[in-house]
């Protein structure tokens, strides 16, 4: 096991609601990245957090926001949920500072928006 | 930004055959190329990676090759087994440490 954990494993919400997903990084890692994986697609980068600051962002609207805590765990918040937000949300932890350091994925949270 | 194209989208082989998955990337600054395997309902797992200062890397039945000039890299699996059946993703990242993923290849190994 890689040590990256996510909660909850599954979640059902209705359109317009808000959701918070959580991720605990692997021991020794200081960077957390979040991805959205729609069915049959590759992971799409949402944003990355390093030292509690957003370190990069993909093509996602501002209603996707995040936090990183001093222990390097992280939250992904999505406001005003839309049906298209239904997907598997993956977090991945890594050690920033070395070019191309490997990202290790958590098991994901499967979100269904009705 | 980086763009990664992956082919084929589906690959069906007989057990014991070889399988090759190809990816191209657009950003010449990309210098790290990991490959992930994702079984149904599970997390992506790193199976092999290569850095831009290396042309080829092998780990038992799996190998990856990189052609920096042509901006393409490939995954080779020899002596395929049914347990190799999964979706495989290639990715490319640069000094920004943010990988861009391909759309995935569904590999089916028939016993």
Interface residues (C-beta under 8 A of the other chain):
Chain A: X2 X31 X33 X35 X40 X41 X42 X43 X44 X45 X48 X56 X90 X94 X96 X99 X100 X101 X102 X103 X104 X105 X106 X107 X108
Chain B: X6 X31 X32 X34 X36 X42 X43 X44 X45 X46 X49 X51 X89 X93 X94 X95 X96 X97 X98 X99 X100 X101 X102 X103 X104
